[in-house]
Amino acid sequence: MGGNASRRVDSELAMEISGWGRYPRIQATLHEINSVERPPQDLSQGPPLIAYGLGRSYGDSALNAHVLSTRGIARIIHFDREAGLLTCEAGLSLAEAIQEILPRGWFLPVTPGTRFVTMGGAVAADVHGKNHHGAGCFGAHVRELSLLLPNGDVVRCSPEQNSALFRATCGGMGLTGVILTVTLQLLKVGSAYIRETTLKAAHLDEVLAQFDEHAAVPYSVAWIDCLSTRSKLGRAILFLGQHADDGEYTLPRESGIGIPIELPGFILNRYAVRLFQELYYRQFRGRRRERRIHLAPFFYPLDAIHHWNRIYGSRGFLQYQCVLPKSGGAAGLRKILTRTADAALGSFLAVLKLFGAANDNPLSFPMEGYTLALDFKYHSALLGFLDELDHIVADCGGRVYLAKDARMSAEMFRRGYPQWEKFSELRERSGADRTFQSLQSQRLGL
């Protein structure tokens, strides 16, 4: 790599890369690792790098001038079909795992909104899903992982073995080392289908009450109309779900629908967003709807549209995802939604979820409360507007999700993640602070 014989990789390629938001984009040298049995010998001798999977973190958390692709290590090592334990290489995607485990009656215990992320990426971001209020984050179900350190050593980490390093790696955004393998406890399910209940809420207070009323339901998520105001502020559609037990294990089908080109920026204007919000809310005519649907459209609705990020045009977009503690969270949500509506910066994808208790991982995102995710087309005034939202979030005692972030300040990061110094000290002890860096870690002072 770069002429350095002490760092062993399988190949390298110069290319433009970005996160899913396509902002920022950089020129990088992509290096590949194709064997967990023969990992790079000494990463500390070359320039800093960061692991790169399928590029589905939205911002710059997996970007650097040098990145190490993990897609060459994507095998299933062992699947215990009785106990539901899956051991695999870190480059395996969730989609590839589902193809193997679902026909045998198992599913992921926690899944984000896309199945096109790697297992290593899911650990590194400590991803959450629609069931965080009951199941916690992805890392809570990881029984063991192997981690490549800067000096070439591979260590096994679990809640019992090298536990501090394990907790720092779950949510550590690839900054503690390169995850090579993951052992995950799966969830036993009775079919590949979900019994979905849809509830309509006229305003924010109503949907928050519905979350609490149905907290015992395994899965819940709400679409929010982020342009409604006054008495309709925060009107929403709440989706509840639980696994059906009818024994049918049909695999997800791949869609042929896609966005072939970048759409012109003027198409996604405030009027188009407002029309979409109104039509989407009105399509649910009754107060309640029940149906049986495949788990793919329930968990991964946007996966059906390939390259949907192109609808935001050539300059890309930023997703702003924050969490607010339950105490005072409703007031904070009102401020964010009011400010968003006042700025006429509506988002097609405005999603609200209920979170359960926080875990002990230093950089894990969730805390007990509410998380709101908003997508904004990039433009020159957007960064200043998002700084305003940061002030609201910080004043409420909340924080911004690192896996979605592309612009947060170091001050905002430190306010939201009070264990950052503990995390930094752990990195310094192994030399990871000099070896594993991203544009995000450099921006945040890690």
N, C-alpha and C positions, 0 to 999 in steps of 0.2 A: 504494500500500500504506500503510494507516494515514494517508492524506492527504499522504504524502511524494511529491512529483512526481518526485524524482530516482531513486526506486526503481521500475522498471517491471515489473509482473507482470500476468498476464492476468486473474486473478480471486482472490477470497479468500472463505473460509467458516469460520465458527466451529463447532467440533465437539469431541467427546470423542475422544481418541486414546490408543492404548497400543501396546506391543509385543506379540508373539505370546503372551507369558506373561500378558498382561492385568493385569500389576502392574509399575509403577504405572499409573494412568489419570489423564489430565489434560485440562483444557479448553484448547484451543489454537486459534489462528487459522491456518488452512491456506491458503496462497497457492499459486497454480499458475503453472507456466511451460509454455508450449505451443509454443515454437519455439527451436531451438538457434541459428537465424540471428538471432533477436531476443531475446537473454537480458536479464535485468534489468541496467540501466545502472550502478547504483552501490549495491551492497548495504550498503556501510559506513555509509550515512547513516540507516539505520533500526535498529530493535531487533535484537539477535542472533537468529539462526535456525539451523536445521539442515535438510539435505535429508531428505526422507521418501519412500520408495518404496512397497512393498507391506506395510510394517509387520511384517516377518518377523524382524527382530532381536528377541530375546526380552525385553530389559529396557528401559532408558531411553536407549540410545545414539542413537536417532533422535527423541527427544522434546524439545520446548521449547514455550514459550508461542507461538512463531511457527515454523512449519515450511513448507518449500518443496517441494510435491509435484512429483515428476519423471514422473508417469504420463502427463503430456501430451506428453512427448517419448519416443516408443516406436516409432520407425520403424526398419526395416532400411535402411541407406543403401547398402550394397554387399555382395554376397556373391560372392567369387571361388570358384567351385565346383571349379576345378582345384587351386588352392593351399590351399583350406580357410581362407581369411581372411574373417572376418565383421566388417564395420564397422556399428555400430548406435548408436542413441541410448540414453542411459543408463537410461531408463525402461522399456525392453523387458524383459519377463520371460524367464527361462530357458525356461519352457514355450513361450512364443511363438517363441523362437529355435529350439527343438527341432522345432517344427512345420515350420519352413523347412529346416533343415539335415539332419535325419535321413533323409528320403526320398532325399537326394542322397548318402548314404553318409558323413555326418560327424556327430560328436557333440561334446559339451563336453569339453575336456581335463581339467577338474576340476569336480565338481558337489557341492554340499552335499546334505543329506538332504531338501530340498524343491526343486521346480522353480518354486515360486511366489515367487521373489525377483527383483529387477531386476538387470540387468547392472551398473549403478552401485553397487548394494548389495553385489554379489559382489566388486567391486573394493575398495570401502570397508572391508569386513570381511576382505579377502584370504582368502576362504573356502577351506576344505580339504574333501577328500572321503575316500572309502575307499582312494584310491590315493596318499595323500600320501607314503608311503615310497618311491614311485618317481617321481611326477610333481610333487611340491611343491604350492604354493598356486596359486590362481587367477591372481594377479598375475604369476606366472612365465610365463604364456602370453599376457599382454596385450602387444601390440606397440606400441600408442600409445593415448593418451587425450587428450581436450581438457578443460580445467578452467577454470571461471569463478572469477576472483579477486574479492576484495571491491570493488575499484574498477571492476569491469565488464570488465576485460581478460580475454580468453580465450587461454590458452596451451596449446601442444601439449607433451605430456610423454611420454617413452619411456625405456627403459633407456639410451639414448644422448643424448637431448635433455632438458634440465632434469631430469637423472637424480635429483638429491636430492629434488626435489618429487615426481617419479614414485614413488620408494620410500616417501616419507612418505604419499602418497595411497593406495597399496596397503596397506590395513590401518589407515589413518588415521581411520576411522569418520566420514568426511565433514567433518573438522575443518580440512582444507587448502583447501577450496573445493567448488564444486558440479560434479560430474562430468557432462559434457554428452554426450560420445560415447566409445565404446570400440572398439578394433580388437583382435580376439581370434583367435589361431591355434587352429583346431579340430583334433580328433582324427579320423583316418580309421578307420572301423569297417566290418566285413564284414557286419553285420546289425543289427537292433534287438533282438537277443536275447543273453542271457548264459548261459554254461555255468557253473552254480553247483555248488559242492561244499560240503556242510555237515558239519562235524566236531563231535563232542560232547566236552567237556572236563569232567572230574570235579572240578577245582579250579583255582585261579588259576595255579599254577605250570605246569599242563598247557596251559592256553590260551596263556600267554606263550611257552612252548616251541613251540607250534603256529604262532604268529605268525612266529617266527624261522625255523622249518622251511620255511614257505611264503612267505618274503619275496619270492621271485621272481614270485609270482602278482600280477597288476596290482591287484586289489581285495581288501581284507580288512576285516572288521568283526566284532565279537563282541557278542552279547547276554549280559549278566552278571546272574546271580541275586544281587541285592544284599542279600537277607535270609538267605542260607545262611551257616552258621558252621562253625567248627572244621575238620574234614577236608574239608568241602564248601565252604569259603569261596571265593567267586569262581568257582563252577562256571559253565560258559558253553557257548554254542553259537557256533561260529566259522563265518562265511559267507565263502567264497572265490569269486571270480568273474573271468572273462575273456570278452571279446567273442567271440561265435560268428561263424563265417564262412560262413553258409549263404545270404547274399544276400537275406534277407527283411527289409524295412524298414517294418514296420507301426508306425504312430504310436500313442502312448499313448492309451488311451480314458479319457474322463472318467467318474468314478463318480458314481452318484446317491446314494451313502450319505453321511449326514451326521449331526451332532449338532444337532438343531433348537433346543434350549434349554440353558441352564446347568443342569447336574445338581446336585442337593442335595449339600452338602459331606459328609454322613455316608456317602454311597455309597462314596467312595474312602477306605476305612479300612484299617488294617493287615491285617485278616483277608482282605479282598478282594484286596489286593496279594499277600499270601502265597499265596493260592489260585491267583492268576494265575501267579505265578512257578513254582509246582510243576507246574501243568498245561502251561505253555509248555515247560518243560524236558523233561517226560515225553513230549511229542508226538513228539519225535525218538527213535524207539525204537532204531535201530541206531547204531553208532559213526560211520558215514559214509553220506551220501546224495548222489547226483548227479542233476541235472536241468537242463533247458533252460527258462529263463523269460524273459519280456519284461524289458527293462531298467527299465521303470517300477516294478514291484514290487521289483526288486532295489535300485535307487537311492532310490526315493521311496515306501516302503511306507505312510507315514502320509498321503500326498497322496490316497489312496483314500478317506479319511474327512474330509469337509469339516468345518471348525470343530471339529476334535478337541480343541482347547484348552478347549472348554466342559466337558469331563468333570471338570475340576478345580474347578468351581463358580464362584460369583460373585466370590470373592476372588482368583482367578487362581492362578498357580503360578510358581515360579522354576526355571530350569534352571541347575544348577551344573556347568560344564564346566571342567576343569583339565587341565594337562599336567604330567607329571613326567619329568625326564630319565631316560634309560635306566639310568644308573648310580644305583642306589638306588631306582629307580622301583617295583620289585616290592614292596619294603618299605613304601613310601608308599601304594601301592594297598591293601595289607593293612590298614594303619591306617585308611584312609578307609572301606573296606568293613566292617571290624569296628565302627568307630564308628557307621556308618549302621545296621548290623544291631542293635547294642546300643540305639540310639535308637528302633528299630522304625519308622524313616522310610523304608520301602521305596519304590522307584520302579518304575513300570511300564516306563519307558523308561530302562534302564541300558545304556549303549553304551561299548564299549572299542575303540580303534583304535591302530594302530602309526603313529608319525610318523617321517619321515626327518629330514634335517638342517634346521636353521633357515635362514632367508634373511636378507638385510640390511635389510629394511624395519623401521623403528624400533618400530612397534606391532603387527607381525604376531605371531600367537599361537603357531604350532607351534614346537617344538624337538625334537630327536631324543629319542624316548622313547615314552611312552604317554599317550593322552588318554582321560579318563573323563568321561562326561556322565550326570547324574542329574537327574530331574524330581521336584520336591517341591511338593505342594499348599501354598499359603500359609497359615500360621497364626502366632500371636503369638510362639511360641518358635523359629520357623524361623531367623530372622536370627542369633540367638545361636549356633545349631547350625552354620550356615554359616561363621560366624567361626572356630569350632573347626576346620573343615575347611581354612580359609585358613591357619591356623598349621601344619598338617601339610604343606600344599602348599609354603608358603614355606620351611619347614625343609628340604624336599627340593630346593629350588632351582627350583621350578616356578612356574606362574602361572595366572591365571584368564582365560578368553576374554572379551574386551570385548563381542562381539556377543551374548553370553548374559547378561551381568552386569546386575544392577539394584541392587546393594548393597555392592560391594567398597569398602573404605576407601582413602583416598589413600596411606596407608603401604603397604598390600598391593600396590597398583598400582605404586608406585615400586620396590618390591623385585623385582617380577616383570618389569618392563619397564625395564631399566637405561638405555635410550636415550631415555627420556622427555624429558630436558632438551634433547637435540639436536632432538627433534621440536618442543618448545615454542619454541625459538629460531627455527626455520624459520617457525613460525606467526607469531611476533612481527614478523619482517621484512616480511611481506606485509600485516599487519593482520588476518590470519585469526583471531587469538586474540580480537579484539573483535567480529568479525562472525559467525563460525561457532561456535556453542556448543550443547551439549545438556545435559540434566539430568545425564548421566553425566560429561561433561567438567567441569562445574562441581563435581560431587561429588569428582572425582579431582584437582582442583587444576590442571587444564590451562588 
